[in-house]
Amino acid sequence: MSDHIEFHMPDVGEGIAEAEILEWFVEVGQTVTEDQPLVQVETDKSIVEIPAPASGTLLKQAVPEGKLARVEELLAIIGEPGALDEHVDVPKDSAPVPLDADGETKTGSSPVSSSAVPTEVSDPAKPRRRPLASPRTRRLAVQRGIDLTTIVGTGPHDRILASDLDNPVQASSSSATAGEAVRPLRVPSGRTDEVVELRGLRRAISRSMTEALTIPHVTEFREVDATNLLAARAALKPIFEAKGVRFSVFPLLLKAVMRALEIQPSMNATYDAATETLTKHAGIHLGMATATDDGLIVPVVKDADLLGLTDLTLEVERLAERARTRTAKPEELTGGSFTVTNFGSFGTWMGTPVIHPPEVAIAGFGRISDKVVAVDGVAVVRPMLPIVVAADHRINDGAHLATFVNAVADAVAQPLLLLS
């Protein structure tokens, strides 16, 4: 029997070819038990903890934090202490350090002396939040004499990674957006520019948008009187709240989109440009563009057309929360057939949504606001809802787009249709 095993990057979700190493929970030379969290990775969909495949000593971290690991690429080597000395990345006299089930060093087992444990320096006049960092990163900071409270973390939610200690950016300088690594660049004027390396979700968004803009978009804009929509929401809200369910107009808008997709099914499809094949989906799998601290994520309500209004509302809320907290499972973030974005929730009047490949269309809704419009030749004030729909012109023509938008507008203007 071999005295070590090579652990390769597993497939963590449909269509995901690579993931960024966010944090190693186990250091080289430490012992690990089977199924104990070994490493945390970030895909373009979510953050995932990968468990150890076996018990033993971690002999090698093949991919460092902040770097990409492709599926099937060597990720780690686990084996017996002393085995494969060439794989051990720490001095040979370093004693293995056992970890508990949560990945923390067991009491009394760490080779680091008590004097090396990082202490938080508190200023009574200005309390500081304990920075997010792994035990390994904290020990490295102590060894190098670095105060973590002065460092800008480049990991998710400003987590300080071990790589941040190599070229530390002081917290007093302007910080970067979450998920972006910052390297100061001195310029003659003495001011500091920021060279930003895209990482994690932001890098995935960059790639996805680059692919999306190769799609020939055709776009239709419309404003619809939302008087009846708001009245329906006002009537339904107390009923839902009595059940402990928050209710907004968004589920009604999703219902309007689904009614339009049934009328114009060519919009409920995905296109494979490589094989030039179009898949027309029997079920409606609605993606919902959801803003998070790290960027835009699109969870998918599977078979949304089979859900009643209450179940749809609950599923929308559940998936949105999982997306915002980056806890959504890969299967909850894939398989969409049409995407809806509600930029009106941010106060935006109108936008131009970008199709989410391989889908062939997307609908966006802007902010409802009062406007003066003509009704039977008389100027009146009405709450108007902006609608914008973009379609892949390779698949849908102007007539298809107009049919779809008309159906959405009719459903919004007559919300009782949505309850039928």
C-alpha positions as CSV (number, residue, x, y, z in Angstrom):
1,M,0.0,0.0,0.0
2,S,1.3,3.4,-0.9
3,D,2.5,5.7,2.0
4,H,0.8,8.7,0.4
5,I,-2.1,9.7,-1.9
6,E,-2.3,12.4,-4.5
7,F,-5.5,14.5,-4.2
8,H,-6.6,16.2,-7.4
9,M,-9.0,19.1,-7.8
10,P,-12.5,17.6,-7.8
11,D,-15.4,18.7,-10.0
12,V,-17.3,21.0,-7.8
13,G,-20.2,21.8,-10.1
14,E,-21.7,21.6,-13.6
15,G,-19.5,23.3,-16.2
16,I,-16.9,24.6,-13.7
17,A,-13.4,24.1,-15.0
18,E,-11.4,25.9,-12.4
19,A,-11.5,27.4,-8.9
20,E,-9.5,29.9,-6.9
21,I,-7.8,28.7,-3.7
22,L,-9.1,31.0,-1.0
23,E,-7.7,29.4,2.1
24,W,-5.9,26.3,3.2
25,F,-7.4,25.1,6.6
26,V,-4.5,22.7,7.1
27,E,-0.8,23.5,7.0
28,V,1.9,21.3,5.5
29,G,3.1,19.0,8.3
30,Q,-0.2,19.0,10.2
31,T,-2.3,16.0,10.5
32,V,-5.8,15.8,9.0
33,T,-8.6,13.4,9.3
34,E,-10.8,12.1,6.5
35,D,-13.7,14.4,5.6
36,Q,-12.2,17.3,7.7
37,P,-12.4,20.6,5.8
38,L,-9.1,20.8,3.9
39,V,-9.3,23.9,1.7
40,Q,-11.8,26.6,0.7
41,V,-12.1,27.5,-3.0
42,E,-14.1,30.0,-4.9
43,T,-15.7,29.2,-8.3
44,D,-17.6,31.6,-10.5
45,K,-20.7,30.4,-8.7
46,S,-20.0,30.0,-5.0
47,I,-17.5,29.4,-2.2
48,V,-17.0,25.7,-1.4
49,E,-15.2,23.8,1.3
50,I,-13.4,20.7,0.0
51,P,-12.9,17.9,2.6
52,A,-9.8,15.8,3.0
53,P,-10.1,12.5,1.0
54,A,-8.2,10.5,3.7
55,S,-6.5,10.8,7.1
56,G,-2.8,11.4,7.4
57,T,-0.2,14.2,7.3
58,L,-0.5,17.0,4.7
59,L,2.7,16.7,2.8
60,K,2.1,19.3,0.1
61,Q,-0.1,22.1,-0.9
62,A,0.2,22.0,-4.7
63,V,-1.7,25.2,-5.4
64,P,-1.1,28.3,-3.1
65,E,-3.8,30.6,-1.9
66,G,-4.9,33.2,-4.5
67,K,-4.1,30.9,-7.4
68,L,-6.4,29.0,-9.8
69,A,-6.6,25.2,-9.7
70,R,-8.1,23.4,-12.7
71,V,-10.3,20.4,-12.3
72,E,-8.1,17.2,-12.1
73,E,-5.0,19.3,-11.3
74,L,-2.9,18.1,-8.4
75,L,-4.2,19.9,-5.3
76,A,-2.5,18.2,-2.3
77,I,-0.5,15.2,-1.2
78,I,-1.5,13.4,2.1
79,G,0.5,10.5,3.6
80,E,2.5,9.2,6.5
81,P,4.9,11.6,8.3
82,G,8.3,11.6,6.7
83,A,7.1,10.0,3.4
84,L,8.1,11.7,0.2
85,D,10.4,14.3,1.8
86,E,10.7,16.1,-1.5
87,H,7.0,17.0,-1.2
88,V,7.2,18.5,2.3
89,D,7.3,22.3,2.1
90,V,8.4,22.9,5.7
91,P,11.6,22.1,7.5
92,K,11.9,18.3,8.3
93,D,12.2,18.9,12.0
94,S,8.7,20.5,12.1
95,A,6.4,18.4,14.2
96,P,3.0,17.5,12.8
97,V,0.3,19.6,14.3
98,P,-3.1,17.8,14.7
99,L,-6.3,19.8,14.1
100,D,-9.7,19.4,15.5
101,A,-12.8,18.9,13.3
102,D,-13.2,22.6,12.7
103,G,-9.7,22.9,11.3
104,E,-8.3,24.7,14.4
105,T,-5.1,23.7,16.2
106,K,-5.9,21.4,19.2
107,T,-5.1,22.9,22.6
108,G,-1.6,22.1,23.7
109,S,-0.6,20.5,20.4
110,S,0.8,23.5,18.5
111,P,4.6,23.8,18.1
112,V,4.1,27.6,18.2
113,S,4.9,28.9,21.6
114,S,2.3,30.8,23.6
115,S,4.3,34.0,23.1
116,A,3.8,33.6,19.4
117,V,0.0,33.7,19.6
118,P,-1.2,37.0,18.0
119,T,-2.8,39.4,20.4
120,E,-5.3,42.1,19.5
121,V,-4.2,45.5,20.6
122,S,-7.2,47.5,21.6
123,D,-7.5,51.3,21.7
124,P,-10.2,52.2,24.2
125,A,-10.9,55.4,22.3
126,K,-11.3,53.5,19.0
127,P,-12.2,49.8,19.2
128,R,-11.0,47.8,16.2
129,R,-12.8,44.8,14.7
130,R,-10.8,41.5,14.8
131,P,-9.6,41.0,11.2
132,L,-10.6,37.9,9.3
133,A,-7.7,35.5,8.9
134,S,-6.9,31.8,9.2
135,P,-4.7,30.5,12.1
136,R,-1.9,30.0,9.6
137,T,-2.0,33.6,8.4
138,R,-2.1,34.9,12.0
139,R,1.0,32.9,12.9
140,L,2.8,34.2,9.8
141,A,1.9,37.7,10.8
142,V,3.4,37.2,14.3
143,Q,6.6,35.7,12.9
144,R,7.0,38.7,10.6
145,G,6.0,41.3,13.2
146,I,2.9,42.4,11.2
147,D,-0.2,43.9,12.9
148,L,-3.1,42.4,11.0
149,T,-5.3,45.3,12.0
150,T,-3.2,47.5,9.7
151,I,-3.5,45.2,6.6
152,V,-6.1,45.4,3.8
153,G,-7.4,41.9,3.2
154,T,-8.0,40.9,-0.5
155,G,-10.1,37.8,0.2
156,P,-13.9,37.5,0.4
157,H,-15.4,39.8,3.0
158,D,-11.9,41.5,3.4
159,R,-10.3,38.2,4.7
160,I,-6.6,38.6,5.0
161,L,-4.8,35.9,3.0
162,A,-1.2,34.7,3.5
163,S,-0.3,36.3,0.2
164,D,-1.4,39.7,1.6
165,L,1.6,39.6,4.0
166,D,4.1,39.5,1.2
167,N,3.3,42.9,-0.1
168,P,1.1,44.4,2.6
169,V,-1.2,47.3,1.8
170,Q,-1.8,49.5,4.8
171,A,-5.4,49.9,5.9
172,S,-5.0,53.7,6.0
173,S,-4.6,53.7,2.2
174,S,-7.7,53.5,-0.1
175,S,-8.9,50.0,0.0
176,A,-10.0,47.8,-3.0
177,T,-13.3,46.3,-3.8
178,A,-13.8,42.9,-2.1
179,G,-12.2,40.1,-4.1
180,E,-9.6,42.3,-5.8
181,A,-5.8,42.2,-5.0
182,V,-4.1,45.6,-4.8
183,R,-0.5,46.4,-5.5
184,P,0.6,50.0,-4.9
185,L,2.3,51.7,-7.8
186,R,4.4,54.8,-7.0
187,V,4.1,57.6,-9.5
188,P,6.4,60.7,-9.7
189,S,3.8,63.0,-8.1
190,G,4.1,61.0,-4.9
191,R,0.5,59.8,-5.1
192,T,-0.3,56.1,-5.2
193,D,-2.2,54.4,-8.1
194,E,-3.7,51.0,-7.7
195,V,-3.0,48.1,-10.0
196,V,-5.9,45.8,-9.5
197,E,-5.8,42.0,-10.3
198,L,-9.3,40.6,-10.7
199,R,-9.9,37.6,-8.6
200,G,-12.7,35.2,-7.7
201,L,-16.2,36.2,-8.6
202,R,-15.1,39.5,-10.2
203,R,-12.8,37.7,-12.5
204,A,-15.6,35.2,-13.4
205,I,-17.9,38.1,-14.1
206,S,-15.3,39.7,-16.4
207,R,-15.0,36.6,-18.4
208,S,-18.8,36.0,-18.6
209,M,-19.5,39.6,-19.7
210,T,-16.8,39.3,-22.4
211,E,-18.5,36.2,-23.7
212,A,-21.9,37.8,-23.4
213,L,-21.0,40.8,-25.5
214,T,-20.2,38.5,-28.5
215,I,-24.0,37.9,-28.6
216,P,-25.8,40.2,-31.2
217,H,-28.3,41.9,-28.9
218,V,-31.6,43.3,-30.0
219,T,-33.4,45.4,-27.3
220,E,-36.9,46.7,-26.8
221,F,-37.9,49.3,-24.2
222,R,-41.4,49.9,-22.9
223,E,-43.2,51.8,-20.0
224,V,-46.3,50.3,-18.6
225,D,-48.9,51.7,-16.3
226,A,-48.4,49.8,-13.0
227,T,-51.5,51.1,-11.2
228,N,-53.2,47.7,-11.1
229,L,-49.9,45.9,-10.3
230,L,-49.4,48.0,-7.2
231,A,-53.0,47.5,-6.3
232,A,-52.6,43.7,-6.5
233,R,-49.5,43.9,-4.4
234,A,-51.3,46.0,-1.8
235,A,-54.1,43.5,-1.6
236,L,-51.9,40.4,-1.4
237,K,-49.3,41.8,1.0
238,P,-51.2,41.5,4.3
239,I,-52.3,37.9,3.3
240,F,-48.6,37.0,2.8
241,E,-47.5,38.8,5.9
242,A,-50.0,36.9,8.0
243,K,-48.1,33.8,7.0
244,G,-44.8,35.4,7.9
245,V,-43.8,35.9,4.3
246,R,-42.5,39.2,2.9
247,F,-44.1,40.2,-0.3
248,S,-43.1,42.6,-3.1
249,V,-44.0,43.1,-6.7
250,F,-41.0,41.0,-7.9
251,P,-42.8,37.6,-7.7
252,L,-45.6,39.1,-9.8
253,L,-43.1,40.3,-12.3
254,L,-41.7,36.8,-12.5
255,K,-45.2,35.5,-13.1
256,A,-45.6,38.1,-15.9
257,V,-42.4,36.9,-17.5
258,M,-43.4,33.3,-17.3
259,R,-46.8,34.0,-19.0
260,A,-44.9,35.8,-21.8
261,L,-42.5,32.8,-22.2
262,E,-45.4,30.5,-22.6
263,I,-46.7,32.7,-25.4
264,Q,-43.3,33.2,-27.0
265,P,-41.3,29.9,-26.1
266,S,-38.4,30.8,-28.4
267,M,-37.2,33.1,-25.6
268,N,-37.1,30.2,-23.1
269,A,-34.1,28.5,-24.7
270,T,-30.3,28.1,-24.6
271,Y,-28.0,28.2,-27.6
272,D,-24.7,26.3,-28.2
273,A,-22.8,28.4,-30.7
274,A,-20.1,25.7,-31.2
275,T,-22.6,23.1,-32.4
276,E,-25.2,25.6,-33.6
277,T,-27.9,23.9,-31.7
278,L,-30.8,25.4,-29.8
279,T,-32.4,23.8,-26.8
280,K,-36.0,24.8,-26.3
281,H,-36.8,24.0,-22.6
282,A,-40.0,22.4,-21.6
283,G,-39.8,23.9,-18.1
284,I,-39.1,27.5,-17.2
285,H,-36.0,27.8,-15.1
286,L,-35.7,31.5,-14.0
287,G,-32.4,33.0,-13.2
288,M,-32.5,36.0,-10.8
289,A,-29.7,38.5,-11.0
290,T,-28.7,39.1,-7.4
291,A,-26.2,41.7,-6.1
292,T,-23.7,40.5,-3.5
293,D,-20.8,42.1,-1.8
294,D,-18.5,40.2,-4.2
295,G,-20.4,40.8,-7.4
296,L,-23.4,39.7,-9.3
297,I,-24.7,36.1,-8.9
298,V,-27.6,34.4,-10.7
299,P,-29.4,31.7,-8.7
300,V,-32.0,29.8,-10.6
301,V,-35.6,28.9,-9.7
302,K,-36.0,25.5,-11.3
303,D,-39.4,24.7,-12.8
304,A,-40.7,28.1,-11.7
305,D,-43.8,27.6,-13.9
306,L,-45.0,24.8,-11.6
307,L,-44.9,27.0,-8.5
308,G,-47.8,28.9,-7.0
309,L,-47.3,32.5,-6.0
310,T,-46.6,31.6,-2.4
311,D,-44.1,28.9,-3.1
312,L,-42.5,31.1,-5.8
313,T,-42.1,33.9,-3.3
314,L,-40.5,31.7,-0.7
315,E,-38.1,30.1,-3.2
316,V,-37.1,33.5,-4.5
317,E,-36.3,34.7,-1.0
318,R,-34.4,31.5,-0.1
319,L,-32.2,31.6,-3.2
320,A,-31.5,35.3,-2.9
321,E,-30.3,34.8,0.6
322,R,-28.1,31.9,-0.3
323,A,-26.6,33.9,-3.2
324,R,-26.0,37.0,-1.0
325,T,-24.2,34.8,1.7
326,R,-22.3,32.8,-1.0
327,T,-23.7,29.6,0.4
328,A,-25.7,28.5,-2.7
329,K,-25.0,25.1,-4.1
330,P,-23.6,24.7,-7.6
331,E,-26.8,23.1,-8.8
332,E,-28.8,26.2,-7.5
333,L,-26.6,28.5,-9.7
334,T,-26.8,26.6,-13.0
335,G,-29.4,25.4,-15.5
336,G,-31.2,28.6,-16.2
337,S,-33.3,29.1,-19.3
338,F,-34.2,32.8,-18.9
339,T,-32.9,35.5,-16.6
340,V,-34.7,38.4,-14.9
341,T,-33.0,41.5,-13.4
342,N,-34.7,44.0,-11.2
343,F,-32.4,47.1,-11.3
344,G,-35.3,49.2,-10.1
345,S,-34.6,47.9,-6.6
346,F,-31.4,50.0,-6.7
347,G,-33.3,53.2,-7.8
348,T,-32.3,52.8,-11.4
349,W,-35.0,54.0,-13.9
350,M,-33.8,52.1,-17.0
351,G,-30.9,49.9,-18.0
352,T,-29.7,47.7,-20.8
353,P,-29.3,44.1,-19.4
354,V,-26.8,41.8,-20.9
355,I,-27.9,38.3,-21.9
356,H,-26.5,35.5,-19.7
357,P,-25.0,32.9,-22.0
358,P,-26.0,30.3,-23.1
359,E,-29.5,31.8,-22.6
360,V,-31.0,33.7,-25.5
361,A,-32.9,36.5,-23.7
362,I,-33.1,38.6,-20.6
363,A,-35.7,40.9,-19.1
364,G,-35.1,43.9,-16.8
365,F,-37.4,46.0,-14.7
366,G,-36.7,49.6,-13.7
367,R,-38.0,51.8,-10.9
368,I,-41.7,52.5,-10.7
369,S,-42.2,56.2,-10.6
370,D,-45.0,58.7,-11.2
371,K,-45.2,60.3,-14.6
372,V,-47.6,62.4,-16.5
373,V,-49.2,60.3,-19.3
374,A,-52.2,60.7,-21.6
375,V,-55.2,58.6,-20.9
376,D,-58.1,59.1,-23.3
377,G,-56.6,62.4,-24.3
378,V,-56.4,63.7,-20.8
379,A,-53.1,64.3,-18.9
380,V,-53.0,62.2,-15.7
381,V,-50.3,61.0,-13.3
382,R,-49.7,57.3,-13.3
383,P,-47.1,55.0,-11.7
384,M,-45.1,53.8,-14.7
385,L,-42.9,50.7,-14.8
386,P,-40.0,50.6,-17.2
387,I,-39.5,47.2,-19.0
388,V,-36.5,46.4,-21.1
389,V,-35.9,43.0,-22.9
390,A,-32.8,42.0,-24.8
391,A,-32.8,39.0,-27.1
392,D,-30.1,37.1,-29.1
393,H,-30.7,38.2,-32.6
394,R,-29.3,34.9,-34.0
395,I,-32.4,33.2,-32.5
396,N,-35.1,35.8,-32.1
397,D,-36.2,38.5,-34.5
398,G,-38.0,41.7,-33.8
399,A,-41.4,40.1,-34.2
400,H,-40.5,37.5,-31.5
401,L,-39.3,40.2,-29.2
402,A,-42.4,42.4,-29.7
403,T,-44.7,39.5,-29.0
404,F,-42.8,38.7,-25.8
405,V,-42.7,42.4,-24.5
406,N,-46.4,42.9,-25.4
407,A,-47.3,39.8,-23.3
408,V,-45.3,41.0,-20.3
409,A,-46.9,44.5,-20.6
410,D,-50.4,43.0,-20.8
411,A,-49.8,40.8,-17.7
412,V,-48.4,43.8,-15.7
413,A,-51.4,46.0,-16.7
414,Q,-53.8,43.1,-15.9
415,P,-52.3,41.3,-12.9
416,L,-55.4,39.1,-12.4
417,L,-54.1,37.2,-15.4
418,L,-51.1,36.2,-13.3
419,L,-53.4,34.4,-10.8
420,S,-55.2,32.3,-13.3
